[in-house]
């Protein structure tokens, strides 16, 4: 689910998802025109806990 929230330059977006099992996960990002592609992020999901990650997009220099 992708939700637009207020604030930030150009607006902030939140992506929410659920996993079926705790463990280590890797999140890779698609290319977004006009921005550098972020590196993939590895993170741990713990049963019964929420995990919050922040990814900042950096505008490409032209």
Backbone as numpy.savetxt, mean C-alpha at the origin, in Angstrom:
# Nx Ny Nz CAx CAy CAz Cx Cy Cz
-10.49 -3.46 -1.57 -11.34 -2.30 -1.57 -10.44 -1.07 -1.57
-10.72 -0.13 -2.44 -9.93 1.09 -2.53 -10.82 2.26 -2.13
-10.42 2.96 -1.09 -11.22 4.08 -0.58 -10.41 5.36 -0.64
-11.02 6.42 -1.16 -10.37 7.72 -1.18 -10.70 8.43 0.13
-9.66 8.93 0.79 -9.87 9.69 2.02 -9.39 11.11 1.79
-9.79 12.02 2.63 -9.41 13.42 2.46 -7.99 13.65 2.96
-7.39 14.71 2.48 -6.07 15.09 2.96 -4.97 14.70 2.01
-3.82 15.30 2.19 -2.66 14.99 1.37 -2.71 15.66 0.02
-1.57 15.79 -0.59 -1.49 16.37 -1.93 -2.04 15.35 -2.91
-3.07 15.74 -3.65 -3.65 14.83 -4.62 -4.57 13.80 -3.99
-4.72 13.83 -2.69 -5.61 12.89 -2.01 -4.89 11.64 -1.56
-5.39 11.02 -0.55 -4.85 9.77 -0.03 -5.81 8.65 -0.38
-5.28 7.46 -0.54 -6.10 6.29 -0.82 -5.77 5.21 0.19
-6.75 4.40 0.52 -6.54 3.28 1.43 -7.01 2.01 0.74
-6.24 0.95 0.90 -6.57 -0.34 0.32 -6.68 -1.32 1.48
-7.81 -1.97 1.61 -8.04 -2.90 2.71 -8.21 -4.31 2.15
-7.55 -5.28 2.77 -7.74 -6.66 2.36 -7.57 -7.58 3.55
-8.04 -8.80 3.41 -7.94 -9.79 4.48 -7.20 -11.01 3.95
-6.49 -11.68 4.82 -5.79 -12.91 4.47 -6.40 -14.06 5.26
-6.24 -15.28 4.75 -6.85 -16.43 5.40 -5.97 -17.04 6.48
-4.66 -16.76 6.42 -3.75 -17.34 7.40 -2.70 -16.31 7.82
-2.27 -16.34 9.09 -1.17 -15.47 9.49 0.11 -15.92 8.80
1.07 -15.01 8.71 2.35 -15.35 8.09 2.99 -14.14 7.44
4.05 -14.40 6.68 4.78 -13.34 5.96 4.17 -13.20 4.58
3.93 -11.97 4.19 3.33 -11.65 2.89 4.20 -10.63 2.18
4.09 -10.60 0.86 4.83 -9.66 0.02 3.81 -8.92 -0.83
3.87 -7.61 -0.78 2.95 -6.76 -1.51 3.75 -6.02 -2.59
3.40 -6.28 -3.86 4.06 -5.62 -4.99 3.08 -4.63 -5.61
3.61 -3.58 -6.19 2.79 -2.49 -6.69 2.88 -2.37 -8.20
1.79 -2.01 -8.85 1.84 -1.79 -10.29 2.47 -0.43 -10.58
2.82 -0.23 -11.84 3.33 1.08 -12.24 2.18 2.07 -12.28
2.44 3.28 -11.82 1.46 4.37 -11.84 2.08 5.48 -12.67
1.43 5.85 -13.75 1.98 6.86 -14.65 2.31 8.15 -13.90
3.54 8.63 -14.11 3.97 9.88 -13.50 4.66 9.71 -12.16
4.77 8.44 -11.68 5.39 8.19 -10.37 6.42 7.08 -10.48
7.43 7.14 -9.61 8.40 6.05 -9.51 7.68 4.83 -8.94
8.06 3.65 -9.40 7.44 2.42 -8.91 8.02 2.07 -7.54
7.16 1.93 -6.51 7.66 1.57 -5.18 8.22 0.15 -5.16
9.20 -0.09 -4.31 9.72 -1.44 -4.11 8.66 -2.28 -3.42
8.65 -3.60 -3.66 7.72 -4.47 -2.92 8.00 -4.39 -1.42
6.97 -4.65 -0.62 7.08 -4.61 0.84 6.78 -6.01 1.37
7.62 -6.51 2.26 7.34 -7.76 2.96 6.91 -7.40 4.38
5.88 -8.09 4.86 5.35 -7.80 6.19 4.72 -9.04 6.78
4.57 -9.06 8.10 3.99 -10.19 8.80 2.56 -9.87 9.22
1.68 -10.83 9.00 0.29 -10.72 9.48 0.16 -11.66 10.68
-0.35 -11.13 11.79 -0.53 -11.89 13.02 -2.02 -12.11 13.21
-2.41 -13.33 13.56 -3.81 -13.65 13.74 -4.45 -12.74 14.79
-5.59 -12.16 14.43 -6.34 -11.31 15.35 -5.85 -9.88 15.42
-4.82 -9.54 14.64 -4.28 -8.18 14.65 -4.38 -7.55 13.27
-4.52 -6.23 13.25 -4.50 -5.48 12.00 -3.08 -4.99 11.74
-2.70 -4.94 10.50 -1.39 -4.43 10.11 -1.61 -3.24 9.19
-0.93 -2.14 9.47 -1.07 -0.95 8.63 0.27 -0.64 7.98
0.23 -0.45 6.67 1.43 -0.10 5.91 1.17 1.22 5.20
2.22 2.00 5.03 2.09 3.26 4.30 3.07 3.23 3.14
2.56 3.56 1.96 3.39 3.64 0.75 3.24 5.04 0.19
4.32 5.72 0.05 4.30 7.07 -0.52 4.79 7.01 -1.95
4.00 7.57 -2.84 4.40 7.65 -4.24 5.24 8.89 -4.45
6.33 8.74 -5.20 7.24 9.84 -5.49 7.09 10.20 -6.96
6.80 11.47 -7.23 6.63 11.91 -8.61 7.95 11.77 -9.37
7.83 11.32 -10.63 9.02 11.21 -11.48 9.49 12.61 -11.87
10.80 12.77 -11.92 11.37 14.05 -12.36 11.40 14.04 -13.88
10.98 15.13 -14.46 10.95 15.22 -15.94 11.89 16.26 -16.42
